[in-house]
């Protein structure tokens, strides 16, 4: 996975890189190898903002988090992105496993009897 780091009003230290890589390693298990990520860390006066963008094929998932500490914001953003990746994978697998009602081949009578029993 290709990871690009950007620090706005700050320098991205190895501590934040390690934290981001650990979170993205978990996400990589879900989405696969062909993903790239952008981690943007921003510091304003009293707020720290973490933006994480994950690109998988033609899809992109974005997660933003804001906190008083940058490590908390980064962890929250990565946790949210992980949940989005899980939902997306479940959505794709559900579509593949459950065809539409009109696409059932040869089992039309069987599906009607099941519907009548319900």
C-alpha positions as CSV (number, residue, x, y, z in Angstrom):
1,X,0.0,0.0,0.0
2,X,1.3,3.4,-1.0
3,X,0.9,5.9,1.8
4,X,1.4,9.7,1.4
5,X,1.9,11.9,4.4
6,X,1.1,15.6,4.5
7,X,1.6,17.9,7.5
8,X,0.0,21.3,7.6
9,X,1.5,23.7,10.1
10,X,3.6,20.8,11.5
11,X,6.2,18.2,10.7
12,X,4.9,14.6,10.5
13,X,7.1,12.6,12.9
14,X,7.9,8.9,12.9
15,X,5.5,8.4,15.8
16,X,2.5,9.5,13.7
17,X,3.7,7.6,10.7
18,X,4.0,4.4,12.8
19,X,0.5,5.0,14.2
20,X,-1.0,5.5,10.7
21,X,0.8,2.5,9.2
22,X,-0.5,0.3,12.0
23,X,-4.1,1.4,11.4
24,X,-3.7,1.1,7.6
25,X,-2.2,-2.3,8.0
26,X,-5.5,-3.5,9.5
27,X,-7.5,-1.8,6.7
28,X,-5.2,-3.4,4.1
29,X,-6.4,-6.9,5.3
30,X,-9.9,-5.8,4.4
31,X,-9.5,-4.0,1.1
32,X,-6.5,-5.9,-0.4
33,X,-3.2,-4.9,-1.9
34,X,-4.2,-2.5,-4.6
35,X,-5.0,0.5,-2.3
36,X,-3.3,3.8,-1.7
37,X,-3.8,6.2,1.2
38,X,-3.2,9.9,1.9
39,X,-2.8,11.0,5.5
40,X,-3.2,14.7,6.2
41,X,-2.4,16.0,9.7
42,X,-3.3,19.6,10.4
43,X,-2.6,21.7,13.5
44,X,-4.7,24.8,14.3
45,X,-4.5,26.7,17.5
46,X,-6.2,24.3,19.9
47,X,-7.4,21.6,17.6
48,X,-5.7,18.8,15.8
49,X,-7.3,17.4,12.6
50,X,-6.6,14.1,10.9
51,X,-7.9,13.4,7.4
52,X,-7.3,10.0,5.9
53,X,-8.3,9.2,2.3
54,X,-8.2,5.6,1.0
55,X,-8.3,4.9,-2.7
56,X,-9.3,1.4,-3.8
57,X,-9.7,1.0,-7.5
58,X,-12.2,3.6,-8.6
59,X,-13.6,4.1,-5.1
60,X,-12.4,6.4,-2.5
61,X,-13.2,6.5,1.2
62,X,-12.6,9.6,3.4
63,X,-12.5,9.9,7.1
64,X,-12.0,13.1,9.2
65,X,-11.5,13.5,12.9
66,X,-10.8,16.4,15.2
67,X,-9.5,16.3,18.7
68,X,-7.3,18.1,21.2
69,X,-4.5,15.6,20.7
70,X,-3.3,14.4,17.3
71,X,-2.9,10.8,18.2
72,X,-6.5,10.6,19.3
73,X,-7.7,12.3,16.1
74,X,-5.6,9.9,14.0
75,X,-6.9,6.8,15.8
76,X,-10.5,8.0,15.5
77,X,-10.1,8.7,11.7
78,X,-8.5,5.3,11.1
79,X,-11.2,3.5,13.1
80,X,-13.9,5.3,11.1
81,X,-12.2,4.4,7.9
82,X,-12.0,0.8,8.9
83,X,-15.7,0.7,9.6
84,X,-16.4,2.2,6.2
85,X,-14.2,-0.4,4.5
86,X,-16.0,-3.2,6.4
87,X,-19.4,-1.8,5.3
88,X,-18.3,-1.5,1.7
89,X,-17.0,-5.1,1.6
90,X,-20.2,-6.4,3.1
91,X,-22.2,-4.4,0.6
92,X,-20.3,-5.9,-2.3
93,X,-20.5,-9.5,-1.0
94,X,-24.3,-9.1,-0.3
95,X,-24.9,-7.9,-3.9
96,X,-22.9,-10.9,-5.3
97,X,-24.6,-13.5,-3.1
98,X,-28.2,-12.2,-3.4
99,X,-29.4,-11.9,-7.0
100,X,-32.4,-9.7,-7.9
101,X,-35.8,-11.4,-7.8
102,X,-36.1,-11.5,-11.6
103,X,-32.7,-13.1,-12.1
104,X,-33.4,-16.5,-10.5
105,X,-32.8,-19.1,-13.1
106,X,-35.1,-22.2,-13.2
107,X,-36.2,-21.9,-9.6
108,X,-39.3,-19.8,-10.2
109,X,-41.7,-22.3,-8.8
110,X,-39.6,-23.0,-5.8
111,X,-39.4,-19.4,-4.8
112,X,-43.1,-19.0,-5.2
113,X,-43.9,-21.8,-2.8
114,X,-41.5,-20.4,-0.3
115,X,-43.1,-17.0,-0.6
116,X,-46.6,-18.6,-0.1
117,X,-45.5,-20.3,3.1
118,X,-44.3,-17.1,4.6
